Amino acid sequence: MLLKCYNIPPMGKEIHFTREGFAKLKKELEDLKGPTRMAIADAIREAKSHGDLRENAAYHEAKLNQSRLESRIADLEKALQLAKVVERPDASGATAHLGSKVKLMDLEFDDEFTVTLVGSFEADPAKDLISIGSPLGESMLGKVIGDEFEVEAPRGNSRYRILGVE
């Protein structure tokens, strides 16, 4: 079982979410507390039935999975306590905000791509979900169609143009 790890901010600091991201987080927590927790408990019971626990790899793996699960549940519960759902302003028009889908042109490679601006807890670059706290996301905030901007990244500076905002 693979569980994502997140850095939870200190107590009192809000975590911004899109409405979809917040709902997804709540559903994940329900799944972890229900079916996933039950499956791990079943795996522990099964492994215990095999006898000597000191040399029982299945038991130790199930206990490790249980520990990871409980840690993830605690992280999600804390994130939900600190959550602030931020709606994209209706008056924003073609301005990039949290929740916006932004079509970009990479000016160096003449490549078009679309990303969605999300809170840091929802970010998943592999799915084109870019955190507003990342260098790219932060640089896009408040920009409108036609704006060009530069992002300082580890591999060097990149230049982009905003082609569209939904």
C-alpha positions as semicolon CSV with decimal commas, in nm:
position;residue;x (nm);y (nm);z (nm)
1;M;0,000;0,000;0,000
2;L;0,142;0,338;-0,103
3;L;0,033;0,643;0,095
4;K;0,118;1,000;0,001
5;C;0,303;1,209;0,256
6;Y;0,238;1,580;0,297
7;N;0,390;1,856;0,499
8;I;0,113;1,989;0,720
9;P;0,160;2,355;0,814
10;P;0,173;2,462;1,179
11;M;-0,159;2,479;1,365
12;G;-0,356;2,791;1,283
13;K;-0,223;2,827;0,928
14;E;-0,490;2,760;0,667
15;I;-0,454;2,509;0,385
16;H;-0,625;2,632;0,069
17;F;-0,832;2,388;-0,132
18;T;-1,051;2,397;-0,436
19;R;-1,400;2,262;-0,369
20;E;-1,313;1,948;-0,570
21;G;-0,987;1,896;-0,380
22;F;-1,163;1,928;-0,044
23;A;-1,429;1,675;-0,144
24;K;-1,160;1,435;-0,270
25;L;-0,974;1,464;0,061
26;K;-1,289;1,389;0,263
27;K;-1,363;1,085;0,045
28;E;-1,006;0,957;0,085
29;L;-1,036;0,991;0,464
30;E;-1,366;0,799;0,465
31;D;-1,209;0,521;0,254
32;L;-0,902;0,499;0,477
33;K;-1,108;0,487;0,798
34;G;-1,347;0,228;0,652
35;P;-1,249;-0,032;0,391
36;T;-0,872;0,026;0,403
37;R;-0,853;0,005;0,782
38;M;-1,065;-0,313;0,774
39;A;-0,842;-0,473;0,508
40;I;-0,530;-0,406;0,714
41;A;-0,696;-0,545;1,029
42;D;-0,786;-0,858;0,831
43;A;-0,426;-0,889;0,708
44;I;-0,299;-0,865;1,067
45;R;-0,545;-1,133;1,184
46;E;-0,446;-1,360;0,896
47;A;-0,075;-1,315;0,965
48;K;-0,124;-1,383;1,338
49;S;-0,288;-1,713;1,255
50;H;0,039;-1,833;1,099
51;G;0,207;-1,867;1,436
52;D;0,535;-1,723;1,570
53;L;0,518;-1,346;1,527
54;R;0,892;-1,284;1,573
55;E;0,977;-1,428;1,231
56;N;0,649;-1,360;1,056
57;A;0,720;-1,121;0,767
58;A;0,353;-1,090;0,671
59;Y;0,266;-0,979;1,025
60;H;0,544;-0,719;1,035
61;E;0,444;-0,584;0,693
62;A;0,078;-0,559;0,795
63;K;0,173;-0,376;1,116
64;L;0,392;-0,136;0,916
65;N;0,101;-0,072;0,678
66;Q;-0,124;-0,010;0,978
67;S;0,122;0,245;1,115
68;R;0,141;0,424;0,779
69;L;-0,236;0,422;0,750
70;E;-0,290;0,573;1,095
71;S;-0,030;0,841;1,019
72;R;-0,205;0,928;0,693
73;I;-0,543;0,943;0,867
74;A;-0,399;1,182;1,127
75;D;-0,252;1,400;0,848
76;L;-0,584;1,414;0,663
77;E;-0,780;1,494;0,978
78;K;-0,544;1,780;1,058
79;A;-0,561;1,908;0,700
80;L;-0,942;1,907;0,715
81;Q;-0,930;2,108;1,039
82;L;-0,705;2,368;0,872
83;A;-0,886;2,360;0,537
84;K;-1,021;2,671;0,371
85;V;-1,216;2,616;0,050
86;V;-1,139;2,901;-0,188
87;E;-1,383;2,961;-0,471
88;R;-1,264;3,112;-0,795
89;P;-1,411;3,465;-0,803
90;D;-1,684;3,506;-1,068
91;A;-1,554;3,854;-1,148
92;S;-1,205;3,723;-1,215
93;G;-1,280;3,674;-1,584
94;A;-0,961;3,571;-1,757
95;T;-0,739;3,614;-1,450
96;A;-0,550;3,311;-1,312
97;H;-0,662;3,219;-0,958
98;L;-0,683;2,910;-0,739
99;G;-0,904;2,667;-0,929
100;S;-0,827;2,814;-1,274
101;K;-0,733;2,599;-1,571
102;V;-0,455;2,787;-1,745
103;K;-0,336;2,718;-2,098
104;L;0,033;2,807;-2,131
105;M;0,291;2,836;-2,404
106;D;0,647;2,746;-2,309
107;L;0,830;3,014;-2,506
108;E;1,162;2,828;-2,508
109;F;1,026;2,503;-2,655
110;D;0,720;2,646;-2,835
111;D;0,508;2,389;-2,649
112;E;0,146;2,436;-2,533
113;F;0,009;2,271;-2,219
114;T;-0,270;2,322;-1,967
115;V;-0,244;2,315;-1,589
116;T;-0,492;2,363;-1,304
117;L;-0,395;2,586;-1,012
118;V;-0,463;2,413;-0,680
119;G;-0,362;2,436;-0,314
120;S;-0,036;2,279;-0,205
121;F;-0,210;1,976;-0,050
122;E;-0,383;1,892;-0,381
123;A;-0,079;1,939;-0,605
124;D;0,012;1,655;-0,840
125;P;0,235;1,770;-1,128
126;A;0,196;1,433;-1,302
127;K;-0,176;1,516;-1,338
128;D;-0,108;1,883;-1,427
129;L;-0,230;2,002;-1,085
130;I;0,011;2,282;-0,996
131;S;0,034;2,431;-0,646
132;I;-0,015;2,805;-0,611
133;G;0,285;2,790;-0,378
134;S;0,517;2,643;-0,643
135;P;0,738;2,875;-0,850
136;L;0,522;2,819;-1,162
137;G;0,190;2,850;-0,980
138;E;0,294;3,157;-0,784
139;S;0,415;3,327;-1,102
140;M;0,078;3,266;-1,274
141;L;-0,146;3,410;-1,002
142;G;-0,318;3,729;-1,111
143;K;-0,194;3,704;-1,470
144;V;-0,431;3,743;-1,767
145;I;-0,439;3,613;-2,123
146;G;-0,142;3,744;-2,318
147;D;0,079;3,803;-2,012
148;E;0,431;3,666;-2,029
149;F;0,628;3,573;-1,721
150;E;0,951;3,408;-1,617
151;V;0,990;3,130;-1,363
152;E;1,316;3,061;-1,183
153;A;1,359;2,685;-1,160
154;P;1,644;2,451;-1,063
155;R;1,714;2,373;-1,430
156;G;1,723;2,745;-1,516
157;N;1,475;3,018;-1,595
158;S;1,174;2,940;-1,814
159;R;0,946;3,186;-1,994
160;Y;0,575;3,133;-2,050
161;R;0,279;3,312;-2,209
162;I;-0,079;3,268;-2,090
163;L;-0,299;3,160;-2,381
164;G;-0,622;3,098;-2,194
165;V;-0,784;3,091;-1,850
166;E;-1,101;2,899;-1,758
